[in-house]
Amino acid sequence: TTHEEPKDVHWSFEGPFGKFDQAQVQRGYKVYREVCAACHSMNLLSFRNLGQKNGPFFDEKYKNPNDNAYVKSISKDYQVNDIDSETGDVVQRPGTPADKFPNPFPNEAAARASNGGAYPPDLSVITKAREEGPQYVYSILTGYVATPAGMEVPPGKHYNPFMPGDMSAFYKGKGPVPEGGFIAMPPPLEAGKVTFDDGTKSTLDQQAKDVVAFLAWASEPKQTERKQFGLAAMIYLLIFSGLLFVSYRRIWKNVG
Ligand code: HEM
């Protein structure tokens, strides 16, 4: 299969000193909530994660993310399944920060039935699951183009040059077979789809970058802490080796 190389995007969270931009992951959450969550699950994420250190809605006022008022209000807007402790029946109740994000569909068959047979993958670790994940997801979201002349697109499919695929059987046009493949996801974003609370202009590019930042955070919520810890460890080792070197010189000063 072939596909175009993902677009070259730079992120605040890349490199050894990178960290998530809280305003950006907040906007990205809104894109996920209002657009992607209609079809994609987020199985590994609980509401309380949103209020953890370096999370989109972290607020140092709250020691425990379960107490975070904004996270509470977000979780209350979802209905989650629970078991009635008296009758044993499955019941629905408003979410709490301790709950996981509920799935948009009751099961895979229902998800496929609503999506022309295709299964919208869980997005919890999508930026880790795909090579060059953040660039790849950004490229898919912004990469839909008009169907090239001579290409036959099956019903329910969309041509995207960044999706791995093989167009040779579908291309009757002149010139080389276009790179890329078909994807069952209709273009989910367009300019102005989501209104950002912080006044940021809602272009396609901005929404795609922000939702990718959110998904990258969700794939590794402790990334910033891990990097900061690593940096502190490097500084410690540097000072320690300096001390070792000085004491080595002292111990051997009068020898030989
Ligand atoms: C596939 C992201 C919204 C339905 C995908 C893939 C990603 C993705 C990364 C995987 C591509 C791959 O397999 O490598 C997103 C994001 C969204 C969004 C970030 C919000 C901005 C939606 C919506 C729907 C949807 C609203 C339903 C209307 C699907 C389906 C697939 C898919 C059916 C499987 C496609 C296939 O296998 O051909 N999405 N998606 N997505 N998405 Fe979405």
Boltz pocket constraint, residues with backbone or C-beta under 6 A from the ligand:
constraints:
  - pocket:
      binder: B
      contacts: [[A, 31], [A, 32], [A, 35], [A, 36], [A, 37], [A, 38], [A, 39], [A, 40], [A, 115], [A, 118], [A, 119], [A, 120], [A, 121], [A, 126], [A, 130], [A, 137], [A, 140], [A, 141], [A, 182], [A, 183], [A, 184], [A, 185], [A, 186], [A, 188], [A, 189], [A, 211]]
      max_distance: 6.0
